Amino acid sequence: MIRRIAAIVVVATTLAAVLIGGRLDLHAQTTPLVTRVHRFLMGTSMTIEVSGVDPAARADAIEEAFAAMAEVDRLMSHYRSDSDITRVNREAATHPVPVSPAVFSVLAAAEDVSRASRGAFDVTVGPLMKLWGFFQKQPHVPSDAELAAVRPLVNHTQVLLDAAAQTVRFTRPGMQVDLGGIAKGFAVELAGGVLKRRGLSGFIDAGGNQYFVGTPVGKPRWQVGIEDPDHRGALLGVLKVDGGAVSTSGGYHNFFEANGVRYGHLLDPRTLRPSDRSISVTIVSRDATLADALTKPVFLLGPVEGLALAESFPGTRALIATRAADGSVALTMSASLRAQFAPAAATVH
């Protein structure tokens, strides 16, 4: 089972290091019972909505939640020269690199998912993402020779984690970890922990990773729309959840086309190429770190193996959109999700 992360400990240590100004943004929306704030962080648009009687308490909770997520970005972004992950990528091939408890926990959680998925999830895809041009946003279809050169660098078993020393070591030069497939889930769970400790209800939305706490104003359950990949602005259906994490990954937003072929950003660590086994995957779990990580291997494995992988983690369920033989969108989902899902036009298996 994936290692649970003590969010309250991480938040307590990070808030001393990060301040976000103690104010609401110009993009804040406030009503007598709800405050919603939008900010750009971790390379994506983020929203935090908090409900409660006291507007000042809502504002304070939002600031603390954003501060927690900003600290995750500071520690785990490979775009920052001062992050733990940048230091790991620069030095771990030569010696063990000490990292923060938060980074070590996320790397350990990633290894759990890598093992369970038999390598379909792998945070050592950094060199592969660069080769395909997704880091630099300069699309490039690699040659077979280029892929062969990268092949030895993509292997999660060559990342050595020392729990006692809290260090990371690579067994091969040139390796690089990329936590883009798991860090946002960790961040939204930390933010959700802030709301829980303060006794507030609300949600955090970070680029496809959502976390729900309590109950929405005027409704018994949260409702999450599942986007229709073929019709912009339309939905495949709506999921009703009581709380926890809902994470979605799809290949229809981040892609490029070359010579009439579409290449998505979800690269298979085993084949080193994009996969078309799925169109999108939604994971429902109490654990947002797990939910974020699982969307990628479930997408790559498809509706049969992917569903089995998701359900191998207690309390975790999946909804997988694939392309049917007639070109329509078909949905495969965990049996326990059926009562929570109101379909639109898709076929549900």
C-alpha positions in Angstrom: 0.0 0.0 0.0 1.2 3.5 -0.8 2.8 5.4 2.1 0.5 8.0 3.6 2.1 11.4 4.1 1.7 13.4 7.3 0.4 16.6 5.8 0.1 18.5 9.0 3.8 18.0 9.7 4.9 19.2 6.3 2.6 22.3 6.4 3.9 23.3 9.9 7.5 23.2 8.7 6.8 24.9 5.3 4.8 27.9 6.4 7.8 29.3 8.2 9.7 29.4 4.9 7.0 30.6 2.5 4.7 33.7 2.7 2.1 34.6 0.1 1.3 38.0 1.3 -1.6 37.5 3.7 -4.1 39.0 1.2 -6.7 37.9 -1.3 -6.0 38.2 -5.0 -7.8 40.5 -7.4 -9.3 37.3 -8.8 -11.1 36.5 -5.5 -14.8 36.0 -5.4 -16.5 36.4 -2.1 -20.2 35.9 -1.0 -21.6 35.8 2.5 -20.7 32.1 2.8 -18.0 31.4 0.2 -14.6 32.7 -0.9 -13.0 31.6 -4.1 -9.4 32.5 -5.1 -7.6 31.8 -8.4 -3.8 31.8 -8.8 -1.2 30.4 -11.1 1.2 28.0 -9.4 3.1 24.9 -10.2 2.7 25.6 -13.9 -1.1 25.6 -13.8 -4.2 27.6 -12.9 -5.3 26.8 -9.3 -8.5 27.5 -7.5 -9.3 27.2 -3.8 -12.9 27.7 -2.6 -13.7 27.8 1.1 -17.1 28.0 2.8 -17.9 29.1 6.3 -19.5 31.9 8.3 -16.4 34.0 9.0 -14.9 35.7 5.9 -11.6 36.4 7.7 -11.3 32.7 8.7 -11.9 31.7 5.0 -9.3 34.2 3.8 -6.7 32.9 6.3 -7.3 29.3 5.4 -6.9 30.1 1.7 -3.6 31.9 2.3 -2.3 29.0 4.4 -3.4 26.4 1.8 -1.7 28.3 -1.1 1.5 28.7 1.0 1.6 24.9 1.5 1.3 24.3 -2.2 3.9 27.0 -3.0 6.3 25.2 -0.8 5.7 22.0 -2.7 6.6 23.9 -5.9 9.7 25.3 -4.2 10.9 21.8 -3.3 9.8 19.7 -6.2 9.9 21.9 -9.4 12.6 20.9 -11.9 12.3 24.4 -13.4 13.7 26.0 -10.2 17.4 26.1 -9.8 17.1 26.0 -6.0 14.7 23.1 -5.6 15.5 19.7 -4.0 14.7 18.0 -7.2 17.0 20.1 -9.3 19.8 19.4 -6.8 19.0 15.6 -6.9 19.1 15.7 -10.7 22.4 17.5 -10.6 24.3 15.6 -7.9 22.6 12.2 -7.2 24.7 10.3 -9.8 27.9 11.2 -7.8 26.7 10.9 -4.2 23.6 10.5 -2.0 21.7 13.7 -1.8 19.8 14.7 1.4 16.2 15.9 0.7 13.3 17.3 2.7 10.9 14.8 4.3 8.2 16.0 1.9 10.3 15.2 -1.2 11.5 11.8 0.2 7.9 10.9 1.0 6.7 11.7 -2.6 9.6 9.8 -4.1 8.8 6.8 -1.9 5.1 7.0 -2.9 6.1 7.1 -6.5 8.2 4.0 -6.1 5.2 2.2 -4.6 3.1 3.0 -7.7 6.1 2.1 -10.0 6.3 -1.3 -8.5 2.6 -1.9 -8.4 2.3 -0.9 -12.1 5.4 -2.9 -13.1 7.1 0.2 -14.5 4.1 1.9 -16.2 4.7 4.8 -13.8 8.2 6.0 -13.5 9.5 9.4 -12.3 12.8 8.9 -14.1 11.2 10.0 -17.3 12.9 13.4 -17.1 15.4 12.7 -20.0 12.5 11.2 -22.1 10.2 14.2 -21.6 13.1 16.5 -22.7 13.8 14.3 -25.7 10.2 14.7 -26.9 10.3 18.4 -26.3 7.6 18.6 -23.7 9.8 20.4 -21.1 10.9 23.1 -23.5 7.6 23.2 -25.4 9.6 22.5 -28.6 8.0 19.3 -30.1 10.3 16.7 -31.4 9.7 13.2 -32.7 12.8 11.2 -31.6 14.6 8.8 -33.9 15.0 5.1 -32.9 18.7 5.9 -32.1 17.7 8.8 -29.8 15.3 6.6 -28.0 17.8 3.9 -27.6 20.3 6.3 -26.1 17.7 7.4 -23.5 16.5 3.9 -22.7 19.1 3.2 -19.9 18.2 6.4 -18.1 14.5 5.5 -17.6 14.4 3.0 -14.9 12.9 3.6 -11.4 14.9 0.7 -9.9 18.0 2.8 -10.4 16.8 5.4 -7.9 18.1 4.4 -4.4 16.2 5.8 -1.5 17.7 5.6 2.0 14.9 6.1 4.5 17.2 6.3 7.5 19.4 9.0 6.0 16.6 10.6 3.9 18.8 10.6 0.8 18.5 9.9 -2.9 21.1 8.3 -5.1 21.2 7.4 -8.8 23.1 4.4 -10.0 23.7 5.8 -13.5 24.9 9.3 -14.7 22.4 11.3 -16.8 19.3 10.2 -14.9 16.7 12.8 -13.9 13.5 12.5 -11.9 10.4 14.5 -12.8 7.7 14.7 -10.2 5.2 16.4 -12.5 3.0 13.2 -12.4 2.6 13.2 -8.6 3.5 16.5 -7.0 0.2 18.3 -7.6 -1.7 15.5 -5.9 0.5 15.9 -2.9 0.1 19.6 -3.0 -3.8 19.6 -3.1 -3.8 17.1 -0.2 -1.7 19.4 1.9 -4.1 22.3 1.1 -7.1 20.1 1.9 -5.5 19.3 5.2 -5.5 23.0 6.1 -9.3 23.2 5.6 -9.8 20.0 7.6 -7.8 21.3 10.6 -9.7 24.6 10.5 -13.1 22.8 10.4 -14.0 24.4 7.0 -15.5 23.0 3.9 -14.2 23.6 0.4 -12.2 22.3 -2.5 -8.9 22.7 -4.2 -8.5 22.4 -8.0 -5.0 22.2 -9.5 -4.9 21.4 -13.1 -7.0 18.2 -13.1 -6.2 17.3 -9.4 -9.1 18.1 -7.1 -9.5 17.6 -3.4 -12.8 18.0 -1.6 -13.4 18.7 2.2 -16.7 18.7 4.0 -19.9 19.4 2.0 -20.7 22.1 -0.6 -23.0 25.0 0.3 -26.6 24.0 -0.4 -25.8 20.5 -1.7 -25.4 17.1 -0.1 -22.4 16.0 -2.2 -19.7 17.5 -4.5 -20.3 17.2 -8.2 -17.3 16.7 -10.6 -17.8 17.0 -14.4 -16.0 14.5 -16.6 -15.0 16.4 -19.8 -16.0 15.1 -23.2 -12.8 15.0 -25.3 -14.7 15.2 -28.6 -16.9 18.2 -27.7 -15.4 21.2 -26.1 -17.4 22.4 -23.1 -19.5 19.3 -23.0 -19.4 16.5 -20.4 -19.4 12.7 -20.6 -21.1 12.8 -17.2 -21.0 13.9 -13.6 -19.5 12.2 -10.6 -20.9 12.8 -7.2 -18.4 12.4 -4.3 -18.5 12.9 -0.6 -15.0 14.2 -0.3 -11.4 13.2 -0.9 -9.4 13.3 -4.2 -10.5 13.2 -7.8 -7.7 13.3 -10.4 -7.9 13.3 -14.1 -5.3 12.9 -16.9 -6.0 13.0 -20.6 -4.0 13.1 -23.8 -6.3 15.5 -25.7 -5.1 18.8 -24.2 -1.3 18.6 -24.2 -0.1 17.2 -27.5 1.5 18.1 -30.8 1.1 16.9 -34.4 3.9 16.0 -36.8 3.3 14.6 -40.3 -0.3 14.1 -39.6 0.2 12.1 -36.4 -0.8 13.3 -33.0 1.6 12.7 -30.1 0.3 13.1 -26.5 2.4 14.1 -23.5 1.6 10.9 -21.6 4.7 8.8 -22.5 5.0 5.1 -21.6 8.3 4.6 -19.7 8.4 1.0 -21.1 8.1 1.8 -24.8 9.4 5.4 -24.5 6.5 6.5 -26.8 3.1 8.1 -26.3 0.2 5.7 -25.7 -3.3 5.7 -27.2 -4.7 3.0 -25.0 -7.0 5.5 -23.3 -8.4 9.0 -23.9 -8.7 10.1 -20.3 -8.6 8.5 -16.8 -10.2 9.7 -13.6 -9.1 8.3 -10.3 -11.2 8.6 -7.1 -9.4 8.0 -3.8 -9.0 9.3 -0.3 -5.3 9.8 -1.1 -4.7 12.7 -3.5 -1.0 11.8 -4.0 -2.0 8.3 -5.0 -4.8 9.5 -7.2 -2.5 11.8 -9.2 0.1 9.2 -9.7 -2.3 6.4 -10.7 -3.9 8.4 -13.6 -0.8 7.9 -15.7 -0.2 4.1 -15.5 -3.9 3.5 -15.6 -4.1 5.6 -18.8 -1.1 3.6 -20.3 -2.4 0.2 -19.3 -6.0 0.7 -20.6 -9.4 -0.4 -19.3 -8.6 -3.9 -18.2 -5.2 -3.8 -16.6 -5.6 -0.2 -15.6 -8.8 -0.8 -13.8 -7.2 -3.7 -11.9 -4.3 -1.6 -11.0 -6.4 1.2 -9.5 -8.6 -1.2 -7.6 -5.5 -3.0 -6.1 -5.2 0.0 -3.8 -7.9 0.0 -1.1 -10.7 2.5 -1.5 -9.4 3.6 -4.9 -11.6 3.5 -8.0 -11.2 4.5 -11.7 -13.2 5.8 -14.6 -11.5 5.2 -18.0 -12.5 6.7 -21.3 -11.4 4.9 -24.4 -12.2 4.9 -28.2 -14.9 2.4 -29.2 -14.7 0.6 -32.5 -17.3 2.9 -34.0 -15.3 6.0 -33.0 -17.4 7.0 -30.1 -16.2 7.4 -26.5 -16.7 4.4 -24.2 -16.5 4.5 -20.5 -15.2 1.6 -18.3 -15.5 2.2 -14.5 -15.2 0.5 -11.1 -18.5 -1.1 -10.2 -18.7 0.9 -7.0 -18.6 4.2 -9.0 -21.7 3.4 -11.1 -24.2 4.7 -8.4 -22.2 7.9 -8.2 -22.0 8.6 -11.9 -24.7 10.2 -14.1 -23.7 9.6 -17.7 -24.4 11.9 -20.6 -23.8 10.5 -24.1 -21.0 8.0 -23.5 -21.4 4.2 -23.5 -20.7 2.8 -20.0 -19.3 -0.8 -19.8 
